[in-house]
Amino acid sequence: MNDQAKLITGLQQAWRDENASARNYRALAEREPNANRQAILLRLAEAEDKHAANWLARLKELGADPGTYRESTGERTRRWLLVQSGTDTAVVKLEAMENAADALYDDLLKVATGHDHDQIAEAQREEEAHAQVLNDMTGAFSPTQRKLDRLLGREKWHVTAGGWIGQAIYGANDGLGAAFGVVSGVAGATAADAKFVLLAGVTTAIASALSMGSGAYLATKSEREVYAAEIDRERREIAEHPQEELEEMELFYQLKGFSAEESKKLTAKLAEQPDHFLKTLTHEELGLSERSFPNPWRAALSATASTAVGAFIPVLPFFVMHGPPALIASFIISTAAHFAVGAAKVIVTGRSWFKSGLEMTCVGLGEAVITYGIGLLIARAR
């Protein structure tokens, strides 16, 4: 492939990536309650639109018009999951995407010349700036955040609430892993006799789903009790270290864009209402409020459904097949499902989807081999 062909291929990928990024930023902005962060996300979307328009114009000049940008179902699904994971988690993933765009532009700079080289270099600088903006949104390297982290470091008892998407992924992972192991073990012990595999697999699926669902319900319900306990602890912190708690509140306001003087005045005003100050500080410091906890029934339904879906996957072939063919089919679809669930974990971890999927696949295969071997040993011992 010559340099011009590499340039066209790279620009086509950049054009798609920039369009996708713009839509991601706008979708997050629609759900972002903080006006400042919403404005930042919209500005980033506009910048990505500009990049996409530049690459489209250049591709047309090169006779490689990519046409109208159309999202695939997979891209729409990934964006929905990204938004559902919450702004903070999504920002970590978007920062990784900006770094990936930076790497793509590195490759393009190797084959670009003249005006193309200058335009790509400018876009790369902007992508690096976007990554820094996203980094700053999380406060990871902010001096104010570091000072605040030092103050919070002595308060080791804090906890935070989780999201239902993570619960669903964990449920699918748990159900799939448990059922795949049971199916493999029973198949090894019974020469893949469908009636025995179905009995064991379906029973495992139902038991796993009910266990995960009830666990999610009780855990979510308990979080409200934890919230009440956190309020009590924070109340004691205010009584024992009033000046430090006031300073924490001032720093939170500074992170929102207020000056030091404005933050001090706002904190002083808020401190005039002790109960409101307590709830506000707890919310800012821990991200906890009564509204931040998922509905227990929603969490239970999510965990039950996802676990059941995951657990039934290895069993499905045995409803229509029997013997080794059913076992082979179960192995194939279960392996694919392990990879898909592992890749989905990127929503909450921000890791490489391929590495995460491969890791999950290896774990699932290892489990299946071990349980199948145990089943064979039991069969021979009888």
VOMARMI-691965 format. One record per residue: residue number from 1; residue in one letter; x, y, z of N, C-alpha, C in turn. Coordinates in steps of 0.05 Angstrom, whole numbers, plus 5000, padded with zeros to 4 digits. Example, Ala and Ser with C-alpha at 12.3 -4.5 7.8 and 13.67 -1.06 7.14 Angstrom:
// residues 2
1_A_5264_4886_5156_5246_4910_5156_5264_4934_5156
2_S_5257_4955_5142_5273_4979_5143_5258_5001_5157
//
This chain:
// residues 382
1_M_5017_4976_5000_5000_5000_5000_5018_5025_5000
2_N_5013_5043_4980_5030_5067_4979_5021_5088_5000
3_D_5036_5110_5002_5030_5130_5022_5003_5142_5019
4_Q_4995_5147_4993_4969_5160_4988_4946_5142_4998
5_A_4949_5116_4992_4928_5097_5000_4927_5096_5031
6_K_4950_5096_5044_4951_5096_5073_4938_5121_5085
7_L_4943_5144_5071_4932_5169_5080_4901_5168_5079
8_I_4891_5158_5056_4862_5156_5052_4849_5138_5073
9_T_4862_5114_5077_4851_5095_5097_4851_5107_5125
10_G_4873_5121_5132_4874_5133_5158_4854_5156_5162
11_L_4851_5172_5141_4831_5194_5143_4803_5184_5145
12_Q_4797_5162_5131_4770_5150_5133_4765_5140_5161
13_Q_4785_5128_5173_4782_5119_5201_4779_5143_5220
14_A_4795_5164_5216_4794_5188_5232_4766_5201_5229
15_W_4756_5201_5205_4729_5213_5200_4708_5199_5216
16_R_4709_5172_5215_4689_5157_5230_4692_5161_5260
17_D_4717_5161_5270_4722_5164_5298_4713_5191_5309
18_E_4718_5212_5293_4711_5239_5301_4680_5242_5302
19_N_4666_5230_5283_4637_5231_5283_4626_5216_5307
20_A_4637_5193_5313_4628_5177_5336_4634_5192_5362
21_S_4657_5205_5364_4664_5220_5388_4645_5243_5393
22_A_4638_5257_5372_4620_5280_5374_4593_5271_5385
23_R_4583_5248_5375_4557_5238_5385_4559_5229_5414
24_N_4582_5217_5421_4586_5209_5449_4585_5233_5468
25_Y_4599_5254_5460_4600_5278_5477_4572_5290_5480
26_R_4557_5291_5458_4530_5303_5460_4512_5286_5476
27_A_4514_5260_5474_4497_5242_5490_4503_5245_5519
28_L_4528_5248_5526_4535_5252_5554_4526_5280_5564
29_A_4528_5300_5547_4520_5327_5555_4490_5328_5561
30_E_4474_5312_5547_4445_5312_5551_4439_5302_5579
31_R_4456_5284_5590_4450_5272_5616_4466_5285_5638
32_E_4483_5304_5632_4500_5316_5652_4486_5338_5667
33_P_4482_5336_5694_4467_5356_5709_4483_5382_5714
34_N_4510_5379_5714_4527_5402_5720_4531_5419_5695
35_A_4522_5445_5697_4522_5462_5674_4550_5467_5663
36_N_4570_5469_5680_4598_5474_5670_4608_5450_5655
37_R_4604_5426_5666_4614_5402_5652_4598_5397_5626
38_Q_4572_5404_5627_4556_5401_5603_4567_5419_5580
39_A_4574_5443_5588_4584_5462_5568_4611_5452_5556
40_I_4627_5440_5573_4653_5429_5564_4649_5407_5544
41_L_4630_5389_5551_4625_5366_5533_4614_5375_5506
42_L_4597_5396_5506_4587_5406_5481_4608_5420_5464
43_R_4627_5434_5477_4649_5446_5463_4667_5424_5450
44_L_4671_5403_5465_4687_5381_5454_4673_5368_5430
45_A_4646_5366_5432_4631_5355_5409_4634_5372_5384
46_E_4633_5399_5388_4636_5417_5366_4664_5415_5353
47_A_4684_5411_5370_4712_5408_5359_4714_5382_5343
48_E_4701_5361_5352_4702_5336_5338_4687_5338_5311
49_D_4665_5353_5311_4650_5358_5286_4668_5373_5266
50_K_4684_5392_5276_4702_5407_5258_4722_5389_5246
51_H_4734_5371_5262_4754_5352_5252_4741_5334_5230
52_A_4717_5324_5237_4704_5306_5218_4698_5320_5191
53_A_4690_5345_5193_4684_5361_5168_4710_5365_5152
54_N_4732_5370_5166_4758_5374_5152_4766_5348_5137
55_W_4763_5325_5150_4771_5300_5138_4753_5293_5115
56_L_4727_5299_5118_4708_5294_5096_4715_5310_5071
57_A_4721_5336_5076_4728_5353_5053_4753_5343_5039
58_R_4773_5335_5055_4798_5326_5043_4794_5299_5028
59_L_4778_5281_5039_4773_5256_5026_4759_5260_4999
60_K_4741_5280_4998_4728_5286_4973_4748_5296_4952
61_E_4767_5312_4962_4788_5322_4944_4805_5299_4933
62_L_4809_5279_4949_4825_5256_4942_4809_5235_4926
63_G_4783_5241_4921_4767_5222_4906_4758_5198_4922
64_A_4757_5201_4949_4749_5178_4966_4727_5187_4985
65_D_4706_5199_4973_4683_5209_4989_4671_5186_5005
66_P_4671_5187_5032_4660_5165_5048_4629_5166_5049
67_G_4617_5187_5039_4588_5189_5040_4578_5199_5066
68_T_4553_5193_5073_4541_5202_5098_4548_5183_5120
69_Y_4555_5195_5143_4562_5178_5166_4537_5164_5177
70_R_4539_5138_5180_4517_5122_5191_4529_5104_5213
71_E_4516_5105_5236_4525_5088_5258_4515_5060_5255
72_S_4531_5042_5263_4523_5014_5264_4507_5009_5290
73_T_4493_4987_5291_4478_4980_5315_4497_4977_5339
74_G_4520_4965_5333_4540_4962_5355_4550_4988_5366
75_E_4554_5008_5348_4563_5035_5357_4542_5048_5374
76_R_4517_5046_5366_4495_5058_5381_4493_5044_5409
77_T_4496_5018_5409_4494_5003_5434_4517_5011_5453
78_R_4541_5014_5442_4564_5022_5459_4560_5050_5470
79_R_4548_5068_5454_4544_5095_5464_4523_5095_5486
80_W_4502_5079_5483_4481_5078_5503_4493_5067_5529
81_L_4509_5046_5527_4521_5035_5551_4541_5055_5563
82_L_4555_5070_5546_4574_5090_5556_4560_5111_5573
83_V_4537_5120_5562_4522_5141_5577_4510_5130_5603
84_Q_4501_5105_5602_4489_5093_5625_4509_5089_5648
85_S_4535_5087_5641_4555_5082_5661_4561_5107_5678
86_G_4550_5131_5670_4555_5155_5685_4578_5171_5674
87_T_4577_5198_5678_4596_5215_5666_4625_5209_5674
88_D_4629_5204_5700_4656_5200_5710_4669_5175_5697
89_T_4654_5153_5696_4664_5129_5684_4668_5133_5654
90_A_4648_5146_5641_4650_5151_5612_4674_5168_5605
91_V_4679_5188_5622_4701_5207_5616_4728_5192_5615
92_V_4731_5172_5633_4756_5156_5632_4759_5141_5606
93_K_4736_5130_5596_4737_5116_5571_4741_5135_5548
94_L_4729_5158_5548_4732_5178_5527_4761_5188_5526
95_E_4773_5191_5549_4801_5200_5550_4819_5179_5536
96_A_4813_5153_5540_4828_5132_5527_4823_5134_5496
97_M_4799_5141_5488_4793_5143_5460_4808_5167_5447
98_E_4811_5189_5462_4826_5212_5453_4855_5204_5449
99_N_4866_5188_5468_4893_5179_5465_4897_5161_5441
100_A_4876_5145_5435_4877_5127_5412_4877_5144_5386
101_A_4861_5166_5387_4861_5184_5363_4888_5196_5359
102_D_4902_5203_5382_4929_5214_5380_4948_5195_5367
103_A_4945_5169_5373_4962_5148_5361_4956_5145_5331
104_L_4930_5147_5324_4923_5146_5295_4936_5169_5280
105_Y_4935_5193_5292_4947_5216_5278_4977_5213_5276
106_D_4989_5200_5296_5018_5194_5294_5024_5178_5269
107_D_5008_5158_5263_5012_5142_5239_5007_5158_5214
108_L_4987_5175_5215_4981_5192_5191_5003_5212_5185
109_L_5016_5222_5206_5037_5241_5202_5061_5229_5187
110_K_5064_5202_5189_5086_5189_5176_5083_5188_5146
111_V_5058_5190_5136_5053_5188_5107_5043_5214_5095
112_A_5036_5234_5112_5025_5259_5103_5047_5279_5096
113_T_5042_5297_5077_5061_5318_5070_5046_5344_5067
114_G_5061_5366_5066_5050_5393_5061_5027_5400_5079
115_H_5006_5410_5066_4982_5420_5082_4969_5397_5098
116_D_4969_5373_5086_4958_5350_5101_4972_5346_5127
117_H_4999_5347_5126_5015_5343_5150_5009_5365_5171
118_D_5006_5390_5162_5001_5412_5181_4973_5409_5194
119_Q_4954_5401_5177_4926_5399_5187_4924_5375_5207
120_I_4937_5353_5201_4936_5330_5219_4951_5336_5245
121_A_4973_5350_5243_4988_5358_5267_4971_5376_5285
122_E_4956_5394_5273_4939_5412_5288_4917_5396_5302
123_A_4905_5377_5287_4884_5361_5299_4895_5344_5322
124_Q_4919_5334_5319_4931_5318_5340_4935_5335_5365
125_R_4944_5360_5362_4948_5377_5385_4921_5382_5399
126_E_4900_5385_5384_4873_5389_5395_4864_5364_5410
127_E_4870_5340_5399_4862_5316_5412_4876_5313_5439
128_E_4902_5320_5439_4917_5319_5464_4905_5338_5484
129_A_4896_5362_5475_4883_5381_5493_4857_5370_5503
130_H_4842_5356_5486_4817_5344_5494_4822_5323_5516
131_A_4843_5307_5513_4849_5287_5534_4855_5301_5560
132_Q_4869_5323_5559_4876_5338_5584_4851_5350_5596
133_V_4833_5360_5579_4808_5371_5590_4792_5349_5604
134_L_4790_5326_5592_4776_5303_5604_4789_5295_5630
135_N_4816_5295_5630_4831_5289_5654_4824_5309_5676
136_D_4823_5334_5669_4817_5355_5689_4789_5353_5699
137_M_4770_5342_5683_4743_5339_5691_4741_5319_5714
138_T_4758_5300_5715_4758_5281_5737_4773_5291_5761
139_G_4789_5313_5757_4804_5325_5779_4828_5309_5786
140_A_4837_5290_5769_4858_5272_5777_4884_5286_5782
141_F_4890_5308_5767_4916_5321_5771_4913_5350_5780
142_S_4889_5357_5789_4884_5384_5798_4898_5389_5826
143_P_4912_5411_5829_4924_5416_5855_4903_5418_5877
144_T_4880_5430_5871_4858_5431_5890_4848_5404_5898
145_Q_4846_5386_5877_4837_5359_5882_4857_5344_5900
146_R_4883_5348_5895_4903_5334_5911_4901_5343_5940
147_K_4897_5369_5944_4894_5379_5971_4870_5367_5985
148_L_4848_5366_5969_4824_5354_5980_4828_5324_5986
149_D_4842_5310_5968_4847_5282_5973_4862_5277_5999
150_R_4881_5296_6005_4896_5293_6030_4878_5295_6054
151_L_4859_5314_6053_4840_5317_6075_4822_5292_6077
152_L_4814_5282_6054_4796_5259_6055_4811_5233_6062
153_G_4837_5233_6060_4853_5209_6065_4850_5199_6093
154_R_4845_5217_6113_4843_5207_6140_4816_5195_6145
155_E_4796_5199_6127_4769_5188_6131_4767_5162_6116
156_K_4776_5140_6127_4779_5115_6113_4752_5100_6111
157_W_4732_5110_6124_4708_5094_6126_4688_5099_6103
158_H_4695_5116_6084_4676_5123_6063_4671_5100_6044
159_V_4647_5099_6034_4640_5080_6013_4624_5095_5992
160_T_4621_5083_5968_4605_5096_5947_4586_5075_5936
161_A_4565_5085_5923_4544_5068_5912_4552_5059_5884
162_G_4544_5035_5875_4550_5025_5848_4527_5028_5829
163_G_4531_5022_5804_4511_5025_5783_4499_4998_5775
164_W_4475_5000_5763_4462_4975_5756_4474_4961_5732
165_I_4488_4977_5715_4501_4964_5692_4524_4946_5701
166_G_4540_4955_5720_4561_4938_5730_4549_4913_5743
167_Q_4526_4916_5757_4512_4893_5769_4503_4874_5748
168_A_4493_4884_5725_4483_4867_5704_4506_4851_5691
169_I_4529_4865_5686_4552_4851_5675_4562_4830_5694
170_Y_4564_4837_5719_4573_4817_5739_4554_4793_5740
171_G_4528_4799_5738_4508_4777_5738_4511_4758_5715
172_A_4514_4770_5691_4518_4753_5667_4544_4737_5669
173_N_4564_4749_5679_4590_4736_5683_4587_4712_5702
174_D_4574_4717_5725_4570_4697_5745_4553_4674_5735
175_G_4531_4680_5722_4513_4659_5712_4526_4642_5690
176_L_4539_4656_5671_4553_4642_5649_4575_4623_5660
177_G_4591_4634_5678_4613_4618_5689_4604_4593_5704
178_A_4583_4598_5721_4573_4575_5738_4561_4554_5720
179_A_4543_4562_5701_4530_4542_5685_4549_4528_5666
180_F_4568_4543_5654_4587_4530_5636_4603_4509_5651
181_G_4611_4515_5676_4625_4495_5691_4608_4470_5697
182_V_4583_4475_5705_4565_4453_5712_4559_4436_5687
183_V_4553_4449_5665_4548_4434_5640_4571_4418_5631
184_S_4595_4429_5633_4619_4415_5625_4624_4391_5643
185_G_4621_4395_5669_4625_4373_5688_4605_4350_5685
186_V_4580_4357_5682_4559_4336_5679_4562_4323_5652
187_A_4569_4338_5631_4573_4326_5605_4596_4306_5605
188_G_4617_4313_5620_4640_4294_5622_4633_4269_5637
189_A_4615_4271_5657_4608_4248_5674_4587_4231_5661
190_T_4571_4242_5642_4548_4227_5631_4550_4223_5601
191_A_4573_4228_5589_4576_4226_5560_4557_4246_5546
192_A_4554_4269_5558_4537_4290_5547_4508_4281_5544
193_D_4498_4266_5562_4470_4258_5562_4452_4283_5566
194_A_4435_4289_5547_4420_4314_5547_4403_4317_5572
195_K_4389_4295_5580_4370_4298_5603_4384_4305_5629
196_F_4408_4294_5633_4423_4300_5657_4435_4329_5655
197_V_4445_4336_5632_4457_4363_5629_4435_4384_5632
198_L_4411_4379_5620_4390_4398_5623_4381_4401_5652
199_L_4378_4379_5666_4370_4380_5694_4389_4397_5710
200_A_4415_4390_5707_4435_4405_5722_4438_4434_5713
201_G_4438_4438_5687_4441_4465_5676_4418_4484_5683
202_V_4394_4474_5679_4370_4491_5684_4368_4497_5714
203_T_4373_4477_5731_4372_4481_5760_4393_4501_5768
204_T_4417_4499_5757_4438_4519_5763_4430_4547_5754
205_A_4418_4549_5731_4410_4575_5720_4390_4588_5739
206_I_4370_4573_5747_4349_4584_5764_4360_4591_5791
207_A_4376_4573_5803_4387_4579_5829_4405_4603_5828
208_S_4422_4605_5808_4441_4627_5806_4426_4654_5802
209_A_4405_4653_5785_4390_4678_5780_4376_4688_5805
210_L_4363_4669_5820_4349_4677_5844_4369_4686_5866
211_S_4392_4673_5867_4412_4681_5887_4422_4709_5881
212_M_4429_4714_5856_4440_4740_5848_4419_4762_5852
213_G_4394_4756_5845_4373_4775_5847_4367_4783_5876
214_S_4365_4763_5893_4360_4769_5921_4384_4783_5934
215_G_4408_4775_5926_4432_4788_5936_4433_4818_5928
216_A_4426_4823_5903_4426_4851_5893_4405_4867_5908
217_Y_4381_4855_5913_4360_4870_5927_4369_4877_5955
218_L_4380_4857_5970_4388_4862_5997_4411_4882_5999
219_A_4430_4879_5979_4453_4898_5979_4445_4926_5974
220_T_4427_4930_5955_4418_4957_5948_4401_4969_5971
221_K_4385_4952_5983_4369_4961_6006_4388_4969_6029
222_S_4409_4954_6032_4428_4960_6054_4443_4986_6049
223_E_4446_4994_6024_4460_5019_6018_4446_5043_6030
224_R_4420_5042_6031_4405_5064_6043_4411_5065_6073
225_E_4414_5042_6085_4421_5041_6113_4450_5051_6117
226_V_4467_5044_6098_4495_5054_6099_4495_5085_6096
227_Y_4477_5095_6079_4476_5124_6075_4469_5138_6102
228_A_4451_5127_6117_4444_5138_6143_4468_5137_6162
229_A_4483_5115_6160_4506_5113_6177_4528_5133_6169
230_E_4531_5138_6143_4551_5157_6133_4544_5185_6143
231_I_4518_5191_6142_4509_5217_6152_4516_5221_6181
232_D_4512_5200_6197_4519_5202_6226_4549_5206_6229
233_R_4565_5191_6214_4594_5194_6216_4604_5222_6208
234_E_4592_5232_6186_4599_5258_6176_4591_5280_6197
235_R_4569_5275_6210_4560_5294_6231_4581_5295_6254
236_R_4592_5271_6260_4613_5271_6281_4638_5284_6271
237_E_4645_5281_6245_4669_5294_6234_4666_5325_6236
238_I_4642_5334_6231_4637_5363_6232_4640_5373_6261
239_A_4631_5357_6280_4633_5365_6308_4662_5363_6318
240_E_4677_5344_6308_4705_5340_6318_4725_5356_6302
241_H_4720_5361_6277_4740_5376_6260_4725_5397_6243
242_P_4712_5416_6256_4695_5435_6241_4711_5451_6220
243_Q_4735_5460_6227_4750_5476_6208_4758_5461_6183
244_E_4766_5436_6187_4774_5419_6164_4750_5413_6146
245_E_4727_5409_6158_4703_5403_6143_4694_5428_6127
246_L_4697_5452_6139_4691_5476_6125_4711_5480_6101
247_E_4736_5473_6106_4756_5476_6085_4750_5456_6062
248_E_4741_5432_6069_4733_5413_6048_4711_5424_6031
249_M_4691_5436_6043_4669_5448_6028_4678_5470_6010
250_E_4697_5487_6020_4708_5508_6004_4722_5497_5979
251_L_4737_5475_5983_4752_5464_5961_4733_5451_5940
252_F_4711_5440_5949_4692_5429_5930_4681_5452_5913
253_Y_4675_5474_5925_4665_5497_5909_4687_5507_5889
254_Q_4712_5507_5898_4733_5515_5880_4735_5497_5856
255_L_4731_5471_5860_4731_5452_5839_4709_5457_5819
256_K_4688_5470_5828_4665_5476_5810_4669_5502_5795
257_G_4692_5516_5800_4698_5540_5785_4696_5566_5801
258_F_4689_5564_5827_4688_5589_5843_4715_5597_5852
259_S_4719_5622_5857_4744_5632_5868_4746_5624_5897
260_A_4770_5627_5909_4774_5620_5937_4756_5638_5955
261_E_4754_5663_5948_4737_5681_5964_4708_5674_5961
262_E_4699_5669_5936_4671_5661_5933_4664_5635_5947
263_S_4683_5616_5946_4679_5590_5959_4676_5594_5989
264_K_4692_5611_6000_4691_5616_6029_4664_5628_6037
265_K_4654_5647_6021_4628_5660_6027_4605_5640_6024
266_L_4606_5624_6003_4585_5604_5999_4585_5583_6022
267_T_4608_5575_6030_4610_5555_6052_4600_5567_6078
268_A_4607_5592_6083_4598_5605_6108_4567_5607_6108
269_K_4556_5614_6084_4527_5616_6082_4514_5589_6087
270_L_4525_5569_6075_4514_5542_6077_4516_5532_6106
271_A_4538_5539_6120_4542_5530_6147_4521_5542_6167
272_E_4507_5563_6158_4486_5574_6175_4462_5555_6177
273_Q_4461_5535_6159_4439_5515_6160_4453_5488_6164
274_P_4458_5480_6189_4473_5456_6195_4464_5430_6181
275_D_4438_5426_6180_4428_5401_6167_4433_5401_6137
276_H_4429_5424_6124_4434_5427_6096_4464_5424_6090
277_F_4480_5437_6107_4509_5435_6104_4518_5406_6105
278_L_4507_5391_6125_4514_5363_6129_4507_5347_6104
279_K_4483_5350_6093_4475_5334_6070_4491_5342_6045
280_T_4496_5368_6042_4511_5377_6019_4540_5367_6020
281_L_4552_5368_6043_4579_5359_6046_4581_5329_6040
282_T_4562_5314_6051_4562_5285_6046_4559_5278_6017
283_H_4542_5294_6003_4538_5290_5975_4563_5296_5959
284_E_4575_5319_5965_4599_5328_5950_4623_5310_5956
285_E_4626_5302_5981_4649_5287_5989_4648_5258_5981
286_L_4624_5246_5983_4621_5217_5978_4605_5211_5953
287_G_4592_5231_5941_4574_5225_5919_4549_5211_5928
288_L_4543_5213_5953_4520_5199_5965_4497_5218_5969
289_S_4474_5209_5960_4449_5222_5967_4427_5201_5964
290_E_4404_5206_5975_4383_5186_5973_4376_5180_5944
291_R_4379_5200_5926_4373_5196_5898_4395_5180_5883
292_S_4419_5178_5895_4441_5164_5881_4439_5134_5883
293_F_4421_5123_5900_4419_5094_5903_4399_5083_5883
294_P_4405_5061_5870_4386_5049_5851_4362_5037_5867
295_N_4340_5034_5853_4317_5022_5865_4323_4992_5870
296_P_4318_4982_5895_4324_4954_5901_4311_4935_5882
297_W_4286_4940_5874_4273_4922_5856_4285_4923_5828
298_R_4294_4946_5819_4307_4948_5793_4334_4933_5794
299_A_4349_4936_5815_4374_4922_5818_4370_4892_5818
300_A_4348_4883_5832_4342_4854_5834_4335_4844_5806
301_L_4318_4859_5792_4310_4850_5765_4333_4849_5746
302_S_4350_4869_5747_4374_4870_5730_4392_4846_5735
303_A_4398_4841_5760_4416_4819_5768_4403_4792_5761
304_T_4377_4789_5767_4364_4763_5761_4364_4757_5731
305_A_4355_4777_5715_4353_4773_5686_4380_4768_5673
306_S_4400_4784_5681_4427_4781_5668_4439_4754_5676
307_T_4436_4746_5701_4447_4720_5709_4433_4697_5695
308_A_4406_4699_5693_4391_4678_5679_4400_4676_5650
309_V_4403_4699_5637_4411_4699_5608_4438_4686_5605
310_G_4457_4694_5623_4484_4683_5622_4484_4653_5627
311_A_4468_4645_5647_4468_4617_5655_4455_4598_5635
312_F_4435_4608_5620_4421_4591_5600_4437_4587_5575
313_I_4456_4604_5569_4472_4602_5544_4485_4575_5541
314_P_4500_4564_5560_4513_4538_5556_4493_4515_5554
315_V_4468_4519_5564_4448_4498_5565_4433_4496_5538
316_L_4430_4518_5524_4412_4520_5501_4416_4497_5481
317_P_4440_4490_5472_4443_4468_5452_4430_4442_5460
318_F_4429_4437_5486_4419_4411_5496_4388_4409_5495
319_F_4375_4431_5489_4346_4430_5485_4339_4418_5457
320_V_4358_4420_5438_4352_4411_5411_4372_4389_5401
321_M_4393_4385_5417_4414_4365_5408_4421_4348_5432
322_H_4438_4328_5427_4447_4311_5450_4474_4300_5442
323_G_4488_4290_5462_4514_4277_5457_4536_4297_5451
324_P_4558_4288_5439_4581_4306_5432_4573_4330_5416
325_P_4555_4328_5395_4548_4352_5380_4537_4375_5398
326_A_4521_4367_5417_4509_4388_5435_4531_4400_5452
327_L_4550_4383_5461_4572_4393_5478_4590_4412_5462
328_I_4595_4405_5437_4612_4422_5420_4598_4449_5415
329_A_4572_4448_5409_4557_4473_5405_4556_4490_5430
330_S_4553_4477_5453_4553_4492_5478_4580_4505_5483
331_F_4601_4490_5476_4629_4501_5480_4633_4525_5462
332_I_4623_4524_5437_4627_4546_5419_4612_4572_5428
333_I_4586_4568_5433_4571_4592_5440_4578_4603_5468
334_S_4587_4585_5486_4595_4594_5512_4621_4609_5511
335_T_4639_4600_5494_4665_4614_5491_4660_4642_5479
336_A_4643_4644_5459_4636_4670_5447_4623_4688_5467
337_A_4606_4676_5484_4592_4692_5505_4612_4702_5526
338_H_4631_4686_5533_4651_4694_5552_4667_4718_5541
339_F_4674_4717_5516_4688_4740_5504_4671_4765_5504
340_A_4645_4762_5497_4627_4785_5496_4624_4798_5523
341_V_4620_4781_5544_4617_4792_5571_4642_4805_5580
342_G_4665_4793_5575_4690_4805_5582_4695_4831_5568
343_A_4688_4833_5543_4691_4858_5528_4672_4879_5539
344_A_4648_4871_5548_4629_4890_5559_4639_4903_5585
345_K_4657_4889_5599_4667_4900_5624_4682_4926_5620
346_V_4690_4932_5595_4704_4957_5589_4688_4981_5596
347_I_4661_4977_5597_4643_4999_5604_4649_5010_5631
348_V_4655_4993_5650_4660_5002_5677_4689_5002_5685
349_T_4707_4989_5669_4735_4988_5676_4752_5006_5660
350_G_4743_5013_5635_4760_5030_5618_4783_5016_5605
351_R_4785_4989_5608_4807_4974_5597_4803_4969_5567
352_S_4823_4956_5555_4820_4948_5527_4799_4926_5525
353_W_4779_4930_5507_4757_4911_5505_4768_4883_5496
354_F_4788_4883_5478_4798_4858_5468_4813_4843_5491
355_K_4830_4857_5506_4844_4843_5527_4825_4833_5549
356_S_4805_4850_5555_4785_4842_5575_4769_4817_5566
357_G_4761_4817_5540_4746_4795_5529_4763_4770_5528
358_L_4789_4772_5520_4807_4749_5519_4812_4738_5547
359_E_4815_4755_5566_4819_4746_5594_4796_4730_5603
360_M_4772_4740_5598_4747_4726_5607_4745_4699_5592
361_T_4752_4699_5567_4751_4674_5551_4770_4653_5563
362_C_4794_4661_5569_4813_4642_5580_4804_4631_5607
363_V_4792_4648_5624_4782_4639_5650_4760_4618_5646
364_G_4741_4625_5627_4719_4607_5622_4728_4580_5611
365_L_4747_4581_5592_4757_4556_5581_4772_4539_5602
366_G_4787_4552_5619_4801_4538_5640_4782_4524_5659
367_E_4760_4539_5665_4740_4527_5683_4727_4503_5670
368_A_4720_4505_5644_4707_4484_5630_4725_4459_5628
369_V_4750_4463_5622_4769_4440_5620_4771_4426_5647
370_I_4773_4441_5669_4776_4429_5695_4751_4413_5703
371_T_4728_4425_5699_4703_4412_5708_4697_4388_5690
372_Y_4704_4390_5664_4699_4367_5646_4718_4344_5654
373_G_4742_4351_5661_4761_4330_5670_4752_4316_5695
374_I_4741_4332_5714_4730_4321_5739_4707_4303_5733
375_G_4690_4311_5713_4667_4294_5705_4676_4267_5694
376_L_4697_4268_5678_4708_4243_5666_4719_4225_5688
377_L_4732_4237_5708_4743_4221_5730_4721_4207_5746
378_I_4699_4222_5750_4677_4211_5765_4664_4188_5750
379_A_4662_4192_5723_4650_4172_5706_4666_4146_5707
380_R_4692_4148_5706_4710_4125_5706_4711_4111_5734
381_A_4706_4127_5755_4707_4116_5782_4682_4100_5789
382_R_4660_4103_5773_4636_4090_5780_4637_4060_5773
//
